[in-house]
Amino acid sequence: MSAAANPRRRALLAGAAALPWAGCTRGAAVAYDGSWLGAAHERGHRLLDASGMRAADVHRHAQVIVVGAGVAGLAAARALLHAGIDDVHVFELEDSAGGNSRGHLLGGMPCPLGAHYLPLPGAQAPELAQLLAELGLSRIEAGKTVYDERHLCHSPQERLFIGGEWVEGLLPPLEALPSAQRVATLQQYQRFHAAVEAAGRDQAFCLPTLRAKPSAIAAELGKLSFAAWLDREGFNAPALRWYLDYCCRDDFGAGASFVSAWAGVHYFASRHGFHAPGDDAADPDAHDPVLTWAQGNAWLTQRLAAPLGERLHTGHLALRVREARHQASLEVWNVAGQRVETWSAGHIVLGLPLFIAARLFDAAPSALQQAAALLHHAPWLVANLHLREPLVDRGGAAPAWDNVLFDSPTLGYVDAMHQSTRPHPGPTVLTAYWALGGASLQELRAQRTRLLEAPWSAWASAVVQELERAHPEIGTRLARVDLMRYGHAMAIPAPGVQGHAALRALIDLRGRVRFAHSDLSGYSVFEEAFFHGHRVGRSIAQESRRA
Ligand SMILES: Cc1cc2nc3c(=O)[nH]c(=O)nc-3n(C[C@H](O)[C@H](O)[C@H](O)COP(=O)(O)OP(=O)(O)OC[C@H]3O[C@@H](n4cnc5c(N)ncnc54)[C@H](O)[C@@H]3O)c2cc1C
């Protein structure tokens, strides 16, 4: 039985079945409830074994079918509805829409199950800017776009636990480093800033990536790992290397040895920038603000899904896609009804990771087979920790939205109540993130096995143990830990992935079956997923008008 089916199981923090790689917990023996969330991975794995499924006894037709209600699938459906195509049906394996951008309710408080923020869109993402305006997040004042303060991350945005105290921002400050490292580290911070600026000139890096201007530097960076490039360029200061590796794990799910130098530079050049101490924008509160909500980007996906009403079919696992000259067809497993349904449509949009899309075909197109073999997906763990009372504030930088621990295998936590306007701290939910892609394919596979095999209580215990470094009392305040695991969360932009011909071919396909997923960009952020969904939805609508 899955833990989700038995949510009242309790974990003894000190005595929990600790993960083999974790040491003993330091806290007092206290108990908390918890469970895994989301459809058990067994549901998705049924794709591999369809035995026992009853034959199709429901046959229906739609003008367009979208498979997968992640950001990309929902964006495709939105573009179709906007163009006046109402006969759109969306099928989703999970019991709610949103994919990696879903939310949760814990202790009555909304919190994220995955993605939690969106940077403000740049000039190359007008479709996204349009969505944000439509959702009331921005308005035009005196010719300028102004974002609603309530949805911009409140200050303080970030802090780092290093050397036993909290400091502002995430880049390790020189004062926190051994004095012998300070001069060299500052020089490397400044040199890295200059390298990012140089690489990012002339829109060589932007979101969506498809709109970046071709550049020799970007092409070169795409061929080697970020760690290899940093070594080659003499960026070896431990504090800088820790920070860059953290950024890669945070955005791409794997470390600097796994992702390409293109990805490492893109992280900064396309949106965040890199600010060395002394630079005008180095003040953490002067950074470009981000949009965030208590439930993370589920705030956005819930609004994208709402207009679909009964045209959104959750708890439906796509099994088989067939493409013919005049239409396409889909077989789906209706989980609640325990039956296979067959749908036909003028077009089918696959808003799915490409390796899953490939399994839906009797004979997948060769570009799809190549792309599926090219991409490796990082596993992720997201732990929502419900605290009965706030943590002790021990001075140093004030509690922030994003709270990161130096040298931790986790990515730290965000506080779901940070955006609330209540005057006094009280119960809250901390959402801790753990990217498990590691430094190599071998490490990735081992971590995925652990993620799928170890019980929720062992992972909860490992997360709590990490956070105890900064908050020794955390175990005594915990009411419950709900965990979400993603075996194949996001494509890792490894060397050779960016701009690969197979991905380009899938983007350009013009058949009855189209592809729309962040995998097409070789890495996963809201901007890329939304771009691909919108692009495909709009192209189908345009072709339907011409026909
Ligand atoms: C833990 C985590 C944190 C993240 N944080 C951020 C962040 O803060 N900001 C950001 O911009 N991005 C973040 N991301 C990246 C996130 O993946 C993207 O923002 C975006 O949600 C990807 O959307 P997508 O539609 O491309 O893919 P997905 O979310 O993968 O959507 C695919 C959908 O298809 C469904 N599906 C799969 N197989 C089937 C099937 N056979 N039948 C039917 N349905 C199926 C899935 O259940 C899913 O809903 C994060 C990702 C993770 C995992």
The ligand as a Gaussian input file, in Angstrom:
#p B3LYP/6-31G(d) Opt

LIG

0 1
 C       10.180000      21.051000      -7.601000
 C       10.135000      21.978000      -8.780000
 C       10.266000      23.352000      -8.580000
 C       10.190000      24.218000      -9.681000
 N       10.285000      25.575000      -9.458000
 C       10.095000      26.418000     -10.495000
 C        9.962000      27.829000     -10.274000
 O        9.988000      28.302000      -9.126000
 N        9.769000      28.642000     -11.354000
 C        9.688000      28.131000     -12.629000
 O        9.525000      28.909000     -13.581000
 N        9.784000      26.803000     -12.851000
 C        9.963000      25.945000     -11.828000
 N        9.988000      24.591000     -12.054000
 C        9.918000      24.112000     -13.446000
 C        8.509000      23.660000     -13.866000
 O        8.713000      22.350000     -14.314000
 C        7.948000      24.558000     -14.978000
 O        7.759000      25.865000     -14.470000
 C        6.597000      24.092000     -15.557000
 O        5.693000      23.821000     -14.522000
 C        6.722000      22.909000     -16.533000
 O        5.485000      22.754000     -17.196000
 P        5.306000      21.723000     -18.388000
 O        3.906000      21.871000     -18.866000
 O        6.388000      21.888000     -19.382000
 O        5.527000      20.278000     -17.749000
 P        4.858000      19.386000     -16.629000
 O        4.638000      20.151000     -15.414000
 O        5.779000      18.202000     -16.621000
 O        3.451000      18.940000     -17.227000
 C        3.211000      17.698000     -17.855000
 C        1.857000      17.187000     -17.426000
 O        1.556000      15.984000     -18.118000
 C        0.954000      15.066000     -17.207000
 N        1.136000      13.706000     -17.726000
 C        2.262000      12.967000     -17.793000
 N        2.023000      11.779000     -18.381000
 C        0.717000      11.761000     -18.696000
 C       -0.119000      10.816000     -19.344000
 N        0.359000       9.652000     -19.813000
 N       -1.417000      11.124000     -19.506000
 C       -1.921000      12.309000     -19.068000
 N       -1.169000      13.242000     -18.468000
 C        0.136000      12.973000     -18.286000
 C        1.695000      15.328000     -15.916000
 O        0.992000      14.825000     -14.798000
 C        1.798000      16.847000     -15.941000
 O        0.668000      17.459000     -15.359000
 C       10.041000      23.699000     -10.984000
 C        9.918000      22.318000     -11.171000
 C        9.955000      21.463000     -10.079000
 C        9.821000      19.988000     -10.299000

